[in-house]
């Protein structure tokens, strides 16, 4: 797929009565900025390697994965939503923690990423992998107990990031958790504070936004969460933010 191609698919009609359907379109920023990483046919073959995703995160993939999963518990109950597919074994580890009565929805806007996750997971009965846009999800309000957003926000321009966060809050039940793991501005003593600027500027042009503000800054107005807790890792280069609805 070239960066200029536009792929659409009709949304499912939940009413079953033939209501007008809105197409799901791969966002322009994804086509133009990240086509090489997520949309090109060779992307999965290149990036779906555990050692490579760990290297990209400077050896911190497992630590950050486990920090996110630990927020859900050793055994995960209820209805969980993962916003966007993830290279590496994040989802496989999440699935292993699901209780017999729990369920997991995973959404992504890119068909190639959905197919890749299906190939990795097989067909576990507790998991649904759905084509949806994180900025305009089809789920009902308060329909999930936990939502996890693992290294997605830094790939989105500000308007899409705000919408993704607002949607994540909308579909989480009162008292439920939204777990974000992403980049963060390193402490001044960290060499990565300087090393990562040219890397992110070149390959991840929206990522430095995560250095300039807090995830809580992008929360929708008028719906303050019950609690926001932030923890940083690896000299501050990464963060986990847990918002209790």
C-alpha positions as CSV (number, residue, x, y, z in Angstrom):
1,X,0.0,0.0,0.0
2,X,1.4,3.4,-0.9
3,X,1.0,6.3,1.6
4,X,-1.5,8.0,-0.6
5,X,-4.0,5.1,-0.9
6,X,-7.2,5.3,1.1
7,X,-8.8,2.1,2.3
8,X,-12.4,2.1,3.6
9,X,-14.7,-0.4,5.0
10,X,-18.4,0.0,6.1
11,X,-19.2,-0.1,9.7
12,X,-21.4,-2.9,11.0
13,X,-25.0,-1.9,11.4
14,X,-25.8,-2.8,15.0
15,X,-29.6,-2.3,14.4
16,X,-29.7,-4.8,11.6
17,X,-32.4,-2.7,9.8
18,X,-30.2,-1.2,7.1
19,X,-29.4,2.1,8.7
20,X,-27.0,4.3,6.7
21,X,-23.4,3.2,7.3
22,X,-20.4,5.4,7.7
23,X,-17.1,4.2,6.1
24,X,-14.1,3.6,8.2
25,X,-11.2,5.4,6.6
26,X,-7.5,5.0,7.4
27,X,-6.6,8.4,8.9
28,X,-4.5,10.7,6.7
29,X,-1.8,11.0,9.3
30,X,-1.4,7.3,9.4
31,X,-1.2,7.0,5.7
32,X,1.3,9.8,5.3
33,X,3.4,9.4,8.4
34,X,3.3,5.7,9.4
35,X,2.5,3.8,6.2
36,X,6.0,2.2,6.4
37,X,5.5,0.9,9.9
38,X,1.8,-0.2,9.9
39,X,0.3,-0.2,6.4
40,X,2.9,-1.5,4.0
41,X,2.7,-5.2,3.2
42,X,6.2,-5.7,4.4
43,X,5.7,-3.8,7.7
44,X,4.5,-6.9,9.6
45,X,7.3,-9.0,8.3
46,X,9.8,-6.5,9.5
47,X,8.5,-5.3,12.8
48,X,6.7,-8.3,14.2
49,X,9.8,-9.5,16.0
50,X,10.0,-9.5,19.7
51,X,13.7,-8.7,19.9
52,X,13.1,-5.7,17.5
53,X,10.2,-4.1,19.5
54,X,12.2,-4.6,22.6
55,X,15.2,-2.9,21.0
56,X,13.0,0.0,19.8
57,X,12.1,0.6,23.5
58,X,15.7,0.3,24.6
59,X,15.1,-3.1,26.3
60,X,12.1,-1.9,28.2
61,X,9.2,-3.7,26.4
62,X,8.6,-6.5,28.9
63,X,8.9,-4.0,31.9
64,X,6.3,-1.7,30.3
65,X,4.1,-4.5,29.2
66,X,4.0,-6.0,32.7
67,X,3.5,-2.6,34.3
68,X,0.4,-2.1,32.3
69,X,-0.9,-5.6,32.8
70,X,-0.3,-5.5,36.5
71,X,-2.8,-2.6,36.8
72,X,-5.4,-5.1,35.7
73,X,-4.4,-7.8,38.1
74,X,-2.8,-11.2,37.9
75,X,-6.3,-12.5,36.9
76,X,-8.3,-10.1,34.8
77,X,-12.0,-10.0,35.1
78,X,-14.7,-8.1,33.3
79,X,-14.7,-6.6,29.8
80,X,-11.4,-5.2,28.6
81,X,-10.6,-3.0,25.6
82,X,-7.2,-2.8,23.9
83,X,-7.1,0.3,21.7
84,X,-4.9,-0.6,18.7
85,X,-2.9,-3.7,17.9
86,X,0.6,-3.9,19.2
87,X,3.8,-5.4,17.7
88,X,5.3,-7.9,20.2
89,X,3.6,-10.2,22.7
90,X,1.5,-7.6,24.7
91,X,-1.9,-9.0,23.7
92,X,-0.8,-12.6,24.1
93,X,0.2,-11.9,27.7
94,X,-3.1,-10.0,28.3
95,X,-5.1,-13.0,27.0
96,X,-3.3,-15.4,29.4
97,X,-4.5,-13.3,32.4
98,X,-8.2,-13.3,31.4
99,X,-10.4,-15.2,33.8
100,X,-12.8,-17.7,32.3
101,X,-15.6,-15.1,32.3
102,X,-13.6,-12.2,31.1
103,X,-13.6,-10.9,27.5
104,X,-11.2,-8.8,25.4
105,X,-12.0,-6.5,22.5
106,X,-9.1,-5.2,20.4
107,X,-9.6,-2.5,17.8
108,X,-7.4,-1.2,15.0
109,X,-8.1,0.8,11.9
110,X,-5.6,-1.0,9.7
111,X,-6.7,-4.4,8.1
112,X,-3.1,-5.6,8.0
113,X,-2.7,-5.1,11.7
114,X,-6.0,-7.0,12.4
115,X,-4.9,-9.9,10.3
116,X,-1.5,-10.0,12.0
117,X,-3.1,-10.1,15.5
118,X,-5.5,-12.9,14.3
119,X,-2.4,-14.8,13.1
120,X,-0.7,-14.3,16.5
121,X,-3.6,-15.2,18.7
122,X,-5.3,-17.9,16.6
123,X,-9.0,-17.9,17.6
124,X,-9.5,-17.6,21.4
125,X,-13.2,-17.6,22.2
126,X,-12.8,-14.7,24.7
127,X,-11.2,-12.3,22.2
128,X,-12.8,-10.1,19.4
129,X,-10.5,-8.2,17.0
130,X,-12.5,-5.4,15.4
131,X,-11.9,-2.8,12.8
132,X,-12.6,0.5,14.4
133,X,-11.1,4.0,14.6
134,X,-9.9,4.9,18.1
135,X,-11.2,8.4,17.6
136,X,-14.8,7.3,16.9
137,X,-15.5,3.9,18.5
138,X,-18.7,1.9,18.0
139,X,-19.0,0.8,21.6
140,X,-21.7,2.0,23.9
141,X,-21.0,4.4,26.8
142,X,-19.5,2.7,29.9
143,X,-19.4,-0.6,28.1
144,X,-15.9,-1.7,29.4
145,X,-14.4,-2.3,32.8
146,X,-10.8,-1.6,31.7
147,X,-9.3,0.1,28.7
148,X,-5.6,-0.1,27.8
149,X,-3.8,2.2,25.3
150,X,-0.2,1.0,24.8
151,X,2.1,3.3,22.8
152,X,-0.6,4.8,20.6
153,X,-1.0,8.4,21.7
154,X,2.5,9.5,20.6
155,X,1.7,8.4,17.0
156,X,-1.3,10.7,16.8
157,X,-1.5,14.4,16.1
158,X,-3.1,16.4,18.9
159,X,-6.7,16.4,17.5
160,X,-6.7,12.6,17.1
161,X,-5.0,12.1,20.5
162,X,-7.7,14.2,22.3
163,X,-10.4,12.2,20.5
164,X,-8.9,8.9,21.4
165,X,-8.6,9.8,25.1
166,X,-12.1,11.1,25.1
167,X,-13.4,7.9,23.5
168,X,-11.4,5.8,25.9
169,X,-13.1,7.6,28.8
170,X,-16.5,7.4,27.2
171,X,-16.5,3.6,26.9
172,X,-15.1,3.0,30.4
173,X,-17.6,2.4,33.2
174,X,-17.6,4.7,36.2
175,X,-15.0,3.3,38.6
176,X,-13.1,1.6,35.7
177,X,-9.5,2.2,34.7
178,X,-8.0,3.6,31.5
179,X,-4.3,2.6,31.4
180,X,-1.9,4.6,29.1
181,X,1.7,3.7,28.5
182,X,3.7,5.9,26.2
183,X,6.7,8.2,25.9
184,X,7.5,10.9,28.4
185,X,10.2,13.6,28.7
186,X,13.3,12.1,30.3
187,X,15.0,13.7,33.3
188,X,17.8,16.2,32.5
189,X,20.5,13.8,33.6
190,X,19.4,11.1,31.1
191,X,21.3,10.9,27.8
192,X,18.1,9.9,26.2
193,X,16.8,13.4,26.7
194,X,19.1,14.4,23.9
195,X,19.5,11.2,21.9
196,X,15.8,10.8,21.4
197,X,15.1,14.2,20.0
198,X,16.5,13.6,16.5
199,X,15.1,10.0,16.5
200,X,11.6,11.0,17.4
201,X,11.6,14.2,15.2
202,X,12.5,12.0,12.2
203,X,10.5,8.9,12.7
204,X,7.8,9.9,15.2
205,X,6.9,13.5,14.4
206,X,4.0,13.7,16.9
207,X,5.9,12.0,19.8
208,X,7.6,15.1,21.2
209,X,4.1,16.3,22.2
210,X,4.3,13.7,25.0
211,X,7.3,15.7,26.3
212,X,5.5,19.0,26.2
213,X,2.4,18.1,28.2
214,X,0.8,15.6,30.4
215,X,-1.8,13.1,29.2
216,X,-4.2,14.6,31.7
217,X,-3.9,17.9,29.7
218,X,-5.7,16.2,26.8
219,X,-8.7,15.0,28.9
220,X,-12.0,16.3,27.7
221,X,-13.4,19.3,29.6
222,X,-16.3,18.9,31.9
223,X,-15.7,15.3,32.9
224,X,-13.0,15.2,35.5
225,X,-11.8,11.7,36.4
226,X,-11.9,10.4,39.9
227,X,-8.1,9.9,40.0
228,X,-5.0,10.3,37.8
229,X,-1.8,8.4,38.8
230,X,1.4,8.7,36.8
231,X,4.6,6.6,37.1
232,X,7.7,7.1,35.0
233,X,10.3,4.5,33.9
234,X,13.9,4.4,32.4
235,X,15.0,7.9,33.5
236,X,11.6,9.3,32.6
237,X,11.6,8.3,29.0
238,X,8.4,6.3,29.4
239,X,5.3,6.8,31.5
240,X,2.3,4.9,32.7
241,X,-0.8,6.9,33.5
242,X,-3.8,5.3,35.1
243,X,-7.0,7.2,35.1
244,X,-9.9,6.0,37.2
245,X,-13.2,7.0,35.7
